[in-house]
Amino acid sequence: MTTPENTLRVGISDPHPSFRGALANRDFSFLFIGQLGSEIGNGAVQLALPWLVLKLTDSAFQLGFAYFFQFSPMLLFGILGGVFVDRWDRRLTIVIVDLVRGIAFMSVAVIYYLGSLTVEHLYAVIFLESSLANFFNPARAALMPNLVDPEHLRSANSLMEVARNVGFLIAPPVGAAVAEILGPSSIMLIDGVTFLLSAVTVFLIKWRQPARQPKQVDGKIHALRIVIDETKAGLVVIMRSRLLQVSVLLGFVLNLVVAPIQVLIPLFVRDIKHAAVGYFGVMVAGLLVGLLVGSLTAPQTARRIGLGPMTIAAVSLLGIVISIAAWPPGLWPPVVAMFIAGTAVGSLNVAQITLIQGSTSDDERGRVSATYYTATLGVRPVGFLAMGALASAVDIRFLFVTLGVMALLVGIVLSQIREVREHR
């Protein structure tokens, strides 16, 4: 089997990859700084969104509908975004997407202050932001190997995961204070500004997209056929690579099995531990700190034992911890379990995106990344709905065990796949 010349061989890593080496790259530093700011803004929006919807509608149904709007574009046309990312300039794609998102979020704040904000406008902004993410996520994933050397790619992916998790760790308490003083719409304004700043930092990146041979298009029907053919070609790339199949399926299973734990945690706090909301905050903090630790330690762990073995170990550990997390007496064991689970998930996030980047050529990386994000993020609403239905009929602790066993079975299956087991 031949390997394209522009495919990064990240499985053969430098003995000394480091965060310093990744940040020494000027272009990556600009991308990282911009994403750190926008992720903090995004984390705050997750707090502001429900308050704004409830303030405008006073309806739980409308709140659920808003979250449906947030995920539906990924299900509708998530894969198609990668086709255009592979044809467009990835740097400029990110710049334009962040500019549009920044203006959209700022419009919510401005119209709210003018007293004219409607829930329809809020839905439109939510749908627009989620639709643009179909271009942003694969563009950023595909751009990363263009900015950093192969030996520092794992460290760079680790830092990007840290930026995402820091946003969700810092933003809620800060956002709560800002919302209390200035109102929830102020958070939308802040998030809009962070998107604009991100656009500026990415615009300052010096890397330029190599010229691509444009395809001749003869009318709209022919253009549509090209898009369909290139989408199919991206799926064929995944079907030909065991590592890509593992990455996509692993992301799909984890988001179907593990993400719904977010539904169970508040119910566990209220019905099993009979604790106050403060304990819920401590459990979530334990999970987020674990995500940070797992993201930061993933490059060194992968260097010592290999990327594939680290993936197997992380999934297996996750399954064991989730299975037993709800059973020990006392308040601290579940918090420790959430920390360990977060550490495993942080490692897995770095491993999955690195496997995708290292198993694709530059010409196809956008389409493969788009398929990955569609499979992983698009399945979340299904998991949330299923867990919400089951939680009202089944003991919470048994649901934890069920999810943990399913994750453990995934780890066992991965350990039987030679390409994963031997991947360094």
C-alpha positions as CSV (number, residue, x, y, z in Angstrom):
1,M,0.0,0.0,0.0
2,T,1.5,3.3,-1.0
3,T,1.4,6.4,1.2
4,P,0.9,9.9,-0.3
5,E,4.0,12.1,0.0
6,N,2.1,14.8,1.8
7,T,0.7,12.4,4.5
8,L,2.2,13.2,7.9
9,R,3.8,10.2,9.5
10,V,2.9,11.1,13.1
11,G,3.1,7.5,14.2
12,I,6.9,7.9,14.0
13,S,7.5,10.6,16.5
14,D,10.5,12.6,17.6
15,P,11.9,11.4,20.9
16,H,11.5,14.9,22.3
17,P,8.1,16.4,21.3
18,S,7.1,19.3,23.6
19,F,4.6,22.1,24.1
20,R,7.5,24.5,23.9
21,G,8.3,23.2,20.4
22,A,4.7,23.6,19.3
23,L,4.4,27.1,20.7
24,A,7.7,28.1,19.2
25,N,5.9,28.0,15.9
26,R,4.6,31.5,15.3
27,D,1.6,30.5,13.2
28,F,0.4,27.9,15.7
29,S,0.8,30.3,18.5
30,F,-1.5,32.8,16.8
31,L,-4.1,30.0,16.2
32,F,-3.8,28.8,19.8
33,I,-4.2,32.3,21.3
34,G,-7.2,33.0,19.2
35,Q,-8.9,29.7,19.9
36,L,-8.2,30.0,23.7
37,G,-10.2,33.3,23.7
38,S,-13.0,32.1,21.6
39,E,-13.4,28.9,23.6
40,I,-13.8,30.9,26.8
41,G,-16.4,32.9,25.1
42,N,-18.2,29.8,23.8
43,G,-18.1,28.3,27.3
44,A,-19.9,31.4,28.6
45,V,-22.5,31.2,25.9
46,Q,-23.5,27.8,27.1
47,L,-24.5,29.5,30.3
48,A,-26.2,32.5,28.7
49,L,-28.2,30.6,26.1
50,P,-30.7,28.8,28.4
51,W,-31.3,32.0,30.4
52,L,-32.0,34.1,27.3
53,V,-34.4,31.5,25.8
54,L,-36.2,31.1,29.1
55,K,-36.4,34.9,29.6
56,L,-37.9,35.3,26.1
57,T,-40.3,32.3,26.2
58,D,-40.6,31.0,29.8
59,S,-40.9,27.6,28.1
60,A,-38.9,24.4,28.8
61,F,-40.0,23.1,25.4
62,Q,-38.5,26.1,23.6
63,L,-35.3,25.5,25.5
64,G,-35.1,22.0,24.3
65,F,-35.9,23.2,20.8
66,A,-33.0,25.6,21.0
67,Y,-30.6,22.8,21.8
68,F,-32.1,20.8,18.9
69,F,-31.4,23.8,16.6
70,Q,-27.8,23.8,17.9
71,F,-27.1,20.2,16.8
72,S,-29.4,19.8,13.8
73,P,-27.0,21.4,11.2
74,M,-24.3,18.8,12.1
75,L,-26.8,16.0,11.3
76,L,-28.2,17.7,8.2
77,F,-25.0,18.5,6.3
78,G,-22.0,18.1,8.5
79,I,-20.1,15.8,6.1
80,L,-20.5,18.3,3.2
81,G,-18.4,20.9,5.0
82,G,-15.3,18.9,4.5
83,V,-15.7,18.9,0.7
84,F,-15.4,22.7,0.6
85,V,-12.7,22.8,3.2
86,D,-10.5,20.6,1.0
87,R,-11.1,23.0,-1.9
88,W,-10.9,26.4,0.0
89,D,-8.1,28.2,1.7
90,R,-8.3,26.7,5.3
91,R,-6.8,29.8,6.9
92,L,-9.3,32.2,5.2
93,T,-12.2,29.8,5.9
94,I,-11.5,30.1,9.6
95,V,-11.2,33.9,9.4
96,I,-14.5,34.3,7.5
97,V,-16.3,31.9,9.8
98,D,-15.1,33.7,12.9
99,L,-16.0,37.1,11.5
100,V,-19.5,36.0,10.7
101,R,-20.0,34.3,14.0
102,G,-18.7,37.3,15.8
103,I,-21.1,39.7,14.1
104,A,-24.0,37.3,14.6
105,F,-23.5,37.0,18.4
106,M,-22.9,40.7,18.8
107,S,-26.2,41.3,17.0
108,V,-28.0,39.3,19.7
109,A,-26.6,41.6,22.4
110,V,-27.3,44.8,20.5
111,I,-30.9,43.9,19.6
112,Y,-31.5,42.8,23.1
113,Y,-30.4,46.1,24.5
114,L,-32.7,47.8,22.0
115,G,-35.5,45.8,23.4
116,S,-36.3,44.1,20.1
117,L,-34.8,40.6,20.5
118,T,-37.1,37.7,19.5
119,V,-36.7,34.0,20.1
120,E,-36.7,33.6,16.3
121,H,-33.6,35.8,15.9
122,L,-31.9,33.8,18.7
123,Y,-32.8,30.5,16.9
124,A,-31.4,31.9,13.6
125,V,-28.1,32.8,15.3
126,I,-27.9,29.4,17.0
127,F,-28.5,27.6,13.6
128,L,-26.0,29.9,11.8
129,E,-23.3,29.3,14.3
130,S,-23.8,25.6,14.3
131,S,-23.9,25.5,10.5
132,L,-20.6,27.5,10.3
133,A,-19.0,25.0,12.7
134,N,-19.4,22.4,9.9
135,F,-16.7,24.4,8.1
136,F,-14.7,25.6,11.1
137,N,-14.0,22.3,12.8
138,P,-12.6,20.4,9.8
139,A,-10.7,23.5,8.6
140,R,-9.0,23.8,11.9
141,A,-8.2,20.1,12.2
142,A,-6.9,20.0,8.6
143,L,-4.9,23.2,9.1
144,M,-3.0,22.0,12.2
145,P,-0.6,19.7,10.3
146,N,0.2,22.6,7.9
147,L,1.4,24.7,10.8
148,V,3.5,22.5,13.0
149,D,6.2,19.9,12.4
150,P,5.1,16.2,12.6
151,E,7.0,15.6,15.9
152,H,5.1,18.4,17.6
153,L,1.6,17.6,16.2
154,R,0.5,15.6,19.3
155,S,1.6,18.4,21.6
156,A,-0.2,21.0,19.4
157,N,-3.4,18.9,19.4
158,S,-3.0,18.6,23.2
159,L,-2.8,22.4,23.6
160,M,-5.9,22.9,21.4
161,E,-7.8,20.4,23.7
162,V,-6.5,22.4,26.7
163,A,-7.9,25.6,25.2
164,R,-11.3,24.0,24.7
165,N,-11.4,22.6,28.3
166,V,-10.1,25.8,29.9
167,G,-12.9,27.6,28.2
168,F,-15.5,25.4,29.9
169,L,-13.7,25.5,33.2
170,I,-13.2,29.3,33.4
171,A,-16.3,30.5,31.6
172,P,-19.2,29.3,33.8
173,P,-18.1,31.1,37.0
174,V,-16.9,34.2,35.2
175,G,-20.0,34.1,32.9
176,A,-22.3,33.8,35.9
177,A,-20.8,36.9,37.5
178,V,-21.0,38.9,34.3
179,A,-24.6,37.8,33.6
180,E,-25.6,38.7,37.1
181,I,-24.2,42.2,36.8
182,L,-24.8,43.0,33.1
183,G,-27.4,40.4,32.0
184,P,-27.0,37.3,29.9
185,S,-27.0,39.2,26.6
186,S,-23.7,40.8,27.7
187,I,-22.1,37.3,27.3
188,M,-23.2,37.1,23.7
189,L,-21.5,40.4,23.2
190,I,-18.3,39.1,24.8
191,D,-18.4,35.9,22.8
192,G,-18.8,38.0,19.6
193,V,-15.7,40.0,20.5
194,T,-13.7,36.9,21.1
195,F,-14.7,35.5,17.7
196,L,-13.5,38.7,16.1
197,L,-10.2,38.6,17.9
198,S,-9.8,35.0,16.8
199,A,-10.3,36.0,13.2
200,V,-7.6,38.7,13.6
201,T,-5.1,36.2,15.1
202,V,-5.7,33.6,12.4
203,F,-5.5,36.3,9.7
204,L,-1.9,37.1,11.0
205,I,-0.8,33.5,10.2
206,K,1.8,33.5,7.5
207,W,1.1,30.1,6.1
208,R,-0.6,30.1,2.7
209,Q,-2.6,27.4,1.1
210,P,-0.8,25.8,-1.9
211,A,-2.5,26.4,-5.2
212,R,-5.0,23.6,-6.1
213,Q,-6.0,22.7,-9.6
214,P,-9.7,23.9,-9.9
215,K,-12.2,21.6,-11.4
216,Q,-14.1,22.7,-14.4
217,V,-17.8,23.1,-13.6
218,D,-20.5,23.0,-16.3
219,G,-23.7,24.2,-14.6
220,K,-25.3,23.6,-11.2
221,I,-26.1,20.0,-11.8
222,H,-22.4,19.2,-12.6
223,A,-21.3,21.2,-9.5
224,L,-23.7,19.2,-7.3
225,R,-22.4,15.9,-8.9
226,I,-18.8,17.0,-8.1
227,V,-19.7,17.7,-4.4
228,I,-21.5,14.3,-4.1
229,D,-18.5,12.5,-5.8
230,E,-16.0,14.2,-3.5
231,T,-18.1,13.4,-0.5
232,K,-18.1,9.7,-1.5
233,A,-14.4,9.8,-2.1
234,G,-13.9,11.0,1.5
235,L,-15.9,8.1,2.8
236,V,-13.9,5.7,0.7
237,V,-10.7,7.0,2.3
238,I,-12.1,6.1,5.7
239,M,-13.3,2.6,4.5
240,R,-9.8,1.8,3.3
241,S,-8.0,2.7,6.5
242,R,-8.5,0.7,9.7
243,L,-7.1,3.5,11.9
244,L,-9.6,6.0,10.4
245,Q,-12.5,3.6,10.9
246,V,-11.4,3.2,14.5
247,S,-11.1,6.9,15.1
248,V,-14.6,7.7,13.7
249,L,-16.3,4.7,15.4
250,L,-14.6,5.4,18.7
251,G,-15.8,9.0,18.6
252,F,-19.3,7.9,17.7
253,V,-19.5,5.3,20.5
254,L,-18.0,7.6,23.2
255,N,-20.4,10.4,22.4
256,L,-23.3,8.0,22.3
257,V,-22.2,6.2,25.5
258,V,-20.2,8.7,27.6
259,A,-21.6,12.1,26.7
260,P,-25.1,11.2,28.2
261,I,-23.4,11.0,31.6
262,Q,-24.0,14.8,31.6
263,V,-27.7,13.9,32.0
264,L,-27.1,11.5,34.8
265,I,-24.8,13.6,37.0
266,P,-27.4,16.1,38.3
267,L,-29.9,13.3,38.8
268,F,-27.2,11.3,40.7
269,V,-26.5,14.3,42.9
270,R,-30.1,14.9,43.7
271,D,-31.5,11.4,44.0
272,I,-28.6,9.2,45.1
273,K,-26.4,11.6,47.1
274,H,-29.2,13.9,48.2
275,A,-26.7,16.8,47.9
276,A,-27.1,20.4,47.0
277,V,-26.2,22.1,43.7
278,G,-22.7,23.0,45.1
279,Y,-21.8,19.3,45.0
280,F,-22.9,19.1,41.4
281,G,-20.5,21.9,40.6
282,V,-17.7,20.1,42.4
283,M,-18.3,16.9,40.3
284,V,-18.3,18.9,37.1
285,A,-15.1,20.7,38.1
286,G,-13.5,17.3,38.8
287,L,-14.4,16.2,35.3
288,L,-13.1,19.4,33.7
289,V,-9.8,19.3,35.6
290,G,-9.4,15.7,34.6
291,L,-9.9,16.7,30.9
292,L,-7.1,19.3,31.3
293,V,-4.8,16.8,32.9
294,G,-5.5,14.1,30.3
295,S,-5.0,16.6,27.4
296,L,-1.7,17.8,28.8
297,T,-0.3,14.4,29.6
298,A,-1.4,12.7,26.4
299,P,1.7,13.5,24.2
300,Q,4.2,12.2,26.8
301,T,2.0,9.1,27.5
302,A,1.7,8.3,23.8
303,R,5.5,8.7,23.4
304,R,6.1,6.2,26.2
305,I,3.6,3.5,25.3
306,G,2.4,4.4,21.8
307,L,-0.7,6.2,20.6
308,G,-2.7,3.0,20.0
309,P,-2.0,1.4,23.4
310,M,-2.8,4.7,25.1
311,T,-6.1,4.7,23.3
312,I,-6.9,1.2,24.5
313,A,-5.9,1.9,28.0
314,A,-7.9,5.1,28.2
315,V,-11.1,3.6,27.0
316,S,-10.7,0.6,29.3
317,L,-10.0,2.8,32.3
318,L,-12.9,5.0,31.4
319,G,-15.2,1.9,31.4
320,I,-14.0,0.6,34.7
321,V,-14.3,4.0,36.4
322,I,-17.8,4.8,35.1
323,S,-19.0,1.3,36.2
324,I,-18.0,1.8,39.8
325,A,-18.4,5.6,40.1
326,A,-21.9,5.7,41.5
327,W,-21.6,2.9,44.2
328,P,-19.0,3.9,46.9
329,P,-20.5,5.7,49.9
330,G,-19.5,9.3,50.7
331,L,-19.2,12.4,48.6
332,W,-15.5,12.3,47.4
333,P,-15.3,8.9,45.6
334,P,-17.6,10.1,42.8
335,V,-15.6,13.3,42.4
336,V,-12.3,11.3,42.1
337,A,-14.1,9.0,39.6
338,M,-15.1,12.0,37.5
339,F,-11.5,13.3,37.6
340,I,-10.2,10.0,36.4
341,A,-12.9,9.7,33.7
342,G,-12.0,13.2,32.5
343,T,-8.3,12.3,32.3
344,A,-9.2,9.3,30.1
345,V,-11.5,11.3,27.9
346,G,-8.9,14.1,27.5
347,S,-6.3,11.6,26.3
348,L,-8.8,10.0,23.9
349,N,-9.7,13.4,22.4
350,V,-6.0,14.0,21.6
351,A,-5.5,10.5,20.3
352,Q,-8.5,10.5,17.9
353,I,-7.7,13.8,16.1
354,T,-4.0,12.8,15.9
355,L,-4.9,9.5,14.3
356,I,-7.1,11.2,11.8
357,Q,-4.4,13.8,10.9
358,G,-1.7,11.2,10.6
359,S,-3.7,8.8,8.5
360,T,-4.8,11.2,5.7
361,S,-3.2,13.2,3.0
362,D,-3.5,17.0,2.9
363,D,-6.0,16.8,0.0
364,E,-8.5,14.7,1.9
365,R,-8.0,15.7,5.5
366,G,-10.9,18.2,5.5
367,R,-13.5,15.6,4.3
368,V,-12.3,12.9,6.8
369,S,-12.3,15.4,9.7
370,A,-15.8,16.6,8.7
371,T,-17.0,12.9,8.8
372,Y,-15.5,12.5,12.2
373,Y,-17.2,15.6,13.6
374,T,-20.5,14.6,12.1
375,A,-20.4,11.1,13.6
376,T,-19.2,12.3,17.0
377,L,-21.2,15.5,17.6
378,G,-24.2,14.6,15.5
379,V,-25.0,11.5,17.7
380,R,-25.1,13.5,21.0
381,P,-28.8,14.5,20.8
382,V,-29.7,10.8,20.4
383,G,-27.7,9.9,23.4
384,F,-29.2,12.7,25.5
385,L,-32.8,11.8,24.5
386,A,-32.2,8.1,25.2
387,M,-30.6,8.7,28.6
388,G,-33.3,11.2,29.6
389,A,-36.0,8.5,28.9
390,L,-34.1,5.7,30.6
391,A,-33.2,7.8,33.7
392,S,-36.9,8.1,34.6
393,A,-37.4,4.4,34.6
394,V,-34.1,2.8,35.7
395,D,-31.9,3.2,38.8
396,I,-29.2,5.8,38.0
397,R,-26.5,3.6,39.4
398,F,-27.3,0.7,37.0
399,L,-27.2,3.2,34.1
400,F,-23.7,4.1,35.1
401,V,-22.7,0.5,35.2
402,T,-24.3,-0.1,31.8
403,L,-22.5,2.8,30.2
404,G,-19.2,1.7,31.8
405,V,-19.5,-1.9,30.6
406,M,-20.2,-0.6,27.1
407,A,-17.1,1.5,27.1
408,L,-15.0,-1.4,28.5
409,L,-16.3,-3.6,25.7
410,V,-15.0,-1.0,23.2
411,G,-11.6,-1.1,24.9
412,I,-11.6,-4.9,24.6
413,V,-12.5,-4.8,20.9
414,L,-9.8,-2.2,20.2
415,S,-7.2,-4.4,21.9
416,Q,-7.9,-7.1,19.3
417,I,-7.2,-4.8,16.4
418,R,-3.5,-5.2,15.4
419,E,-3.3,-1.8,13.7
420,V,-4.4,0.0,16.9
421,R,-2.5,-2.2,19.3
422,E,0.8,-1.7,17.4
423,H,0.4,2.0,16.5
424,R,3.1,4.1,17.9
